[in-house]
């Protein structure tokens, strides 16, 4: 079964760091881009970071300079390094894979909770 598995969330104090992991199953191929989104209750899902197959990255304005997205192609894993965390970063973080074959497909992880306490 094609799936994305996330891990690494948790509770951290203001100013702290966390690293999120997202591993794609081997049967997810032709990935055009990987993205991290986050969502809080009552709000729309927000794009946090994206990494294209060519290696270019893009970040949401609220996390630019604090978060870094990277990948390990051998492990089929992407990472989100989050530094200088603030209470507004508290959310459920979701990993997304965009696959382009004969059509566009989206895969989503189950979500991982990040809580930043003040």
Secondary structure, DSSP 8 states (H G I E B T S, - for coil): ---EEEE--EEEETT--EEEEEEE-TT--SEEEEEEEEE-TTS--EEEEEEETTS-EEE-TTTTTTEEEEEETTTTEEEEEE-S--GGG-EEEEEEEEEESSSEEEEE---EEEEEE-
